[in-house]
Amino acid sequence: MPEHKFTLKYDEFFKIVTKNFFELLNCNVITEYEILNLPKKADIIIIKNPDTKKFELFKYFKLFNIISFKSEKDKPSIKDFNDLFIYLTGFCNREKSANLNNTTITLITPDFTKSFKNLLNKHAILLQDGLYKFHNDLLNIYFIEINQLDIHNYEIEYLYIFANQNKLKEGLKNIKLIPIKDKKMIALLQEMYYVRYSNFEKQLPEGIKMPKVYEADITDLVKPHYEKGKLEGLQEGELKAKIETAKKLVKKGININIIMEATGLSKKDLKKYKIIN
């Protein structure tokens, strides 16, 4: 049997698996979305109109649900708070039927760093092992630490595909124990576990289907916009987004310190752009 190899970046793999997983649950999934008028699309996934009765972990989902993913190597940081606010408010600005009440955003990652967990302990509440919610009733912002999830259902099995090696082995072993009636779901999970476990580039055993070849590199899409005179436009667009986000958060009564952490703007900046007095 010939050896099959393909190129697949981790974040792109997350998009592929997530799209297939939620579509099997009859959700509408968008993997490419332009939050701002920038040359590249936001690295997020939109899940629209899910049937929350089918979920245990994602039972908090609403009409629109944004997912942002950080791989094992790309650890979450304070900057990600800023990105989440921008994605959430930016999406609600672009979608006519979306608002802060019917839209959620979730950051998913295998592990939180110690500093990020300290930040969550200050500004979020623990709903269950591995699932946090930002401590503000006006904003539906959630955080999932995959390696801390300890229940077993098809949602967890889907997330374990992106966990560390121990959880990955545990998930692969437990797939057959999960009461999933849909054979397509079982087949998807098993296939994706194998691809993840083999580090995307190994000979496939007989009976396992190879997913399509994917190559994802945003560099070539972004590079042309970094010509002379265009970089300033990008930076200006990012600053504009931060200012708009800060204004919205001030109106919602969010603490100034949290706004500064989330947007990266200083108190001086907030006064300069007349966001606060």
C-alpha positions in Angstrom: 0.0 0.0 0.0 1.5 3.4 -1.0 2.3 5.9 1.7 -0.1 8.9 1.8 1.1 12.3 3.0 -0.5 15.6 3.1 0.1 19.1 4.6 -2.4 20.3 7.2 -1.8 23.1 9.7 -3.2 22.6 13.2 -5.7 25.5 13.2 -7.0 24.5 9.8 -7.4 21.0 11.0 -9.5 22.3 13.9 -11.8 24.2 11.4 -12.2 21.1 9.2 -13.1 18.8 12.1 -15.4 21.4 13.8 -17.2 22.1 10.5 -17.8 18.3 9.9 -18.8 17.7 13.6 -21.4 20.5 13.9 -22.8 19.9 10.4 -23.5 16.3 11.4 -25.6 17.9 14.2 -27.5 19.9 11.6 -25.9 23.3 12.5 -24.9 25.9 9.9 -21.2 26.4 10.1 -19.1 29.2 8.6 -15.3 28.7 8.7 -14.2 32.0 7.0 -15.6 35.3 8.3 -14.5 38.9 7.8 -15.1 40.7 11.1 -13.3 43.9 10.0 -12.4 45.4 6.6 -8.9 43.9 6.8 -7.1 41.9 4.1 -7.5 38.6 6.0 -10.5 37.0 7.5 -10.7 36.4 11.2 -9.4 33.0 12.4 -12.8 32.0 13.9 -15.7 29.6 13.2 -19.4 30.7 13.3 -22.0 28.1 14.4 -25.5 29.3 13.6 -28.9 28.2 14.9 -27.8 25.0 16.8 -30.3 22.7 18.5 -29.1 23.1 22.1 -31.1 20.1 23.2 -28.5 17.9 21.6 -25.7 19.4 23.7 -24.4 19.0 27.3 -21.2 21.0 27.2 -22.4 23.5 24.6 -25.9 23.9 26.1 -25.1 27.6 26.6 -25.1 28.1 22.8 -27.5 30.7 21.4 -28.5 31.8 17.9 -25.0 32.7 16.8 -21.8 31.2 18.3 -18.3 32.2 17.6 -15.4 29.8 18.3 -11.8 30.8 18.5 -9.1 28.1 18.9 -5.5 28.2 20.3 -3.3 25.2 19.7 -0.9 23.6 22.2 2.0 25.7 20.9 0.0 28.9 20.6 -0.9 29.5 24.2 -3.7 32.0 25.1 -2.7 35.4 26.6 -4.2 38.7 27.7 -4.2 39.7 24.0 -6.8 37.1 23.4 -9.2 38.9 25.7 -8.9 41.9 23.3 -9.5 39.6 20.3 -12.6 38.1 21.8 -14.1 41.4 22.5 -13.4 42.6 19.0 -14.7 39.4 17.4 -17.9 39.5 19.5 -18.7 43.2 19.0 -17.5 43.2 15.4 -19.7 40.3 14.5 -22.7 41.9 16.2 -22.1 45.0 14.2 -22.0 43.2 10.9 -24.8 40.8 11.3 -28.2 42.5 11.4 -29.9 39.9 13.5 -27.0 39.4 15.9 -26.7 41.2 19.2 -24.9 40.6 22.5 -27.9 38.7 23.9 -28.1 36.1 21.2 -24.4 35.7 20.4 -21.7 33.7 22.3 -18.0 33.5 21.8 -15.8 30.6 23.1 -12.0 30.4 23.3 -11.0 26.7 23.1 -7.5 25.5 24.0 -5.8 22.3 25.3 -4.3 24.1 28.3 -4.3 27.5 29.9 -1.0 29.1 31.1 -0.7 29.9 34.8 -1.0 33.6 34.1 -4.0 33.2 31.9 -5.7 31.0 34.5 -5.0 33.7 37.1 -6.7 36.2 34.8 -9.8 33.8 34.6 -9.9 33.4 38.3 -10.2 37.2 38.6 -12.7 37.9 35.8 -14.5 34.6 35.1 -16.5 31.9 37.0 -16.0 28.2 36.8 -19.2 26.5 35.5 -17.7 23.0 35.5 -14.3 21.4 35.1 -12.7 22.9 32.1 -15.5 25.5 31.3 -15.4 29.1 32.4 -17.7 32.1 31.7 -16.6 35.8 31.7 -18.1 37.3 34.9 -20.5 39.7 33.2 -24.1 39.0 32.4 -24.1 41.3 29.4 -21.4 39.4 27.5 -21.6 35.7 26.6 -17.8 34.9 26.6 -16.7 31.4 27.5 -13.4 29.6 27.8 -12.8 25.8 27.5 -9.6 24.1 28.7 -9.8 20.7 26.9 -7.4 18.8 29.1 -9.5 19.6 32.2 -12.8 18.2 30.8 -13.6 15.0 32.6 -17.1 13.9 31.4 -17.6 11.7 28.4 -20.0 12.4 25.6 -19.7 13.0 21.9 -18.9 16.7 22.4 -15.9 15.8 24.7 -14.8 13.1 22.3 -14.7 15.8 19.5 -12.7 18.2 21.7 -10.3 15.4 22.9 -9.0 15.2 19.3 -7.2 18.5 20.1 -6.0 17.6 23.6 -2.6 16.5 24.8 -1.4 12.9 24.1 -2.8 11.3 27.2 -6.3 12.7 26.6 -6.0 11.9 23.0 -5.4 8.2 23.8 -8.2 8.3 26.4 -10.6 9.7 23.8 -9.6 7.2 21.2 -10.2 4.3 23.6 -13.6 5.6 24.8 -15.2 6.4 21.4 -16.9 3.0 21.3 -18.2 3.4 24.9 -20.1 6.6 24.0 -23.8 5.9 23.2 -23.7 7.5 19.7 -26.4 6.2 17.3 -25.1 8.1 14.3 -22.5 5.9 12.5 -21.3 8.9 10.5 -20.4 10.7 13.8 -18.5 7.7 15.1 -16.7 7.3 11.7 -15.8 11.0 11.7 -14.4 10.9 15.2 -12.4 7.8 14.6 -10.9 9.1 11.4 -9.9 12.5 12.9 -8.4 10.8 16.0 -6.2 8.8 13.7 -5.1 11.8 11.7 -4.3 13.7 14.9 -2.6 10.8 16.5 -0.4 10.2 13.5 0.7 13.9 13.5 -1.0 14.3 10.1 1.8 12.5 8.1 2.0 8.7 8.3 1.0 5.7 6.4 -2.7 4.8 6.9 -3.6 1.3 8.0 -6.1 -0.6 5.8 -9.7 0.4 6.3 -9.0 4.0 7.3 -9.9 6.7 4.7 -7.5 9.6 4.2 -9.2 13.0 4.4 -8.6 15.4 1.5 -5.4 17.3 1.1 -5.4 20.7 2.7 -2.8 23.4 2.7 -3.5 26.5 4.7 -1.1 29.4 4.8 -2.4 32.9 5.2 1.0 34.6 4.5 0.5 34.7 0.7 -2.9 36.3 1.2 -1.6 39.0 3.6 1.8 39.7 2.0 0.5 42.0 -0.9 -1.1 44.3 1.6 2.2 44.9 3.4 3.5 47.0 0.5 4.5 50.5 1.2 1.6 52.6 2.4 -0.7 49.7 3.2 0.7 48.6 6.5 -0.3 51.9 8.1 -3.9 51.2 6.9 -3.9 47.8 8.6 -2.6 49.3 11.9 -5.2 52.1 11.6 -8.0 49.5 11.1 -6.9 47.6 14.2 -6.8 50.7 16.3 -10.2 51.7 15.1 -11.6 48.3 16.1 -10.0 48.6 19.6 -11.6 52.1 20.0 -15.0 50.9 18.9 -14.8 47.9 21.3 -13.7 50.1 24.2 -16.7 52.4 23.6 -19.2 49.6 23.6 -17.7 48.1 26.8 -17.8 51.5 28.5 -21.5 51.7 27.6 -22.1 48.3 29.1 -20.5 49.4 32.4 -17.4 47.2 32.1 -14.6 48.0 34.6 -12.0 50.3 33.0 -9.1 48.0 34.1 -10.8 45.1 32.3 -11.3 47.3 29.2 -7.6 48.3 29.2 -6.6 44.6 29.5 -9.0 43.5 26.8 -8.2 46.2 24.2 -4.5 47.0 25.0 -5.4 50.7 25.2 -4.0 52.7 28.1 -6.0 55.1 30.3 -4.3 57.9 28.4 -5.5 56.4 25.1 -9.1 56.1 26.5 -9.1 59.8 27.3 -7.3 60.8 24.1 -10.0 59.1 22.0 -12.7 60.5 24.3 -13.9 57.1 25.4 -13.8 58.2 29.0 -13.5 61.7 30.6 
